[in-house]
Every structure is written in C-alpha cells, then in structure tokens.
C-alpha cells in the first residue's frame, strides 16, 4: 500500500461510527505491524457484523483502500449493503466524517 493514511482514516471513521474499542485497537495494531490487508479486513468485517451503517463516501474510501491493496471488488463490495442515507446521520457524525474524508482526499 502506497500510504496508510487512508487506512488510518477508515479506523478513525469506524471509531466515530461506534465500532467497539477492541476491534479498533486490533486494526490499529495490525496497521502498526504493516499488516494492511488484515487491518482492512478486520475493520470491514466487524462493521458488517455489527451492522454499522456507513455513507457512500465511506464506501468510496473502502473501495479506494481495497483497490490500493490489490483486492478484487467482491472482497469488499458486500459493504454496499451498509450504506445509509447521509440525511439520516446525526449532524456531529456528518461533520467529523467530512473532515476525515477531506483530509484523506488531500493525501492523494
């Protein structure tokens, strides 16, 4: 993976969306050990298993990371089922997600 900022952003987003601390810490530890694929898999699997809803922008970030890792679309496309309407998301969450996604977009 060219840079891990996108994966760091996904960890932060997962934390904001309410993924439990244990899974967040596991993903961070895997990232620190340059286990990018395992960190990514931990995040998306647990987001899916806990039925945490995401936005289209978060899915775009997931797809970007998946492509960076050289994964086939089928390895992360199941996350599309977690997309919710951005208008139903609490305003503080939208604001924080927008900041993180904007930060990520500047890293390209």
Number of C-alpha atoms within 10 A of each C-alpha: 15 8 11 16 15 23 25 18 18 27 24 17 20 23 16 15 15 13 19 14 11 9 19 21 14 15 25 22 13 17 19 12 10 13 13 19 20 13 25 23 15 19 24 21 15 16 21 17 9 12 13 17 18 22 18 14 14 23 20 13 19 22 20 14 23 22 14 15 14 11 13 11 11 9 12 19 13 12 21 18 12 16 15 14 10 14 9 8 13 9 11 10 14 15 10 14 22 15 12 17 19 11 14 17 11 7 11 9
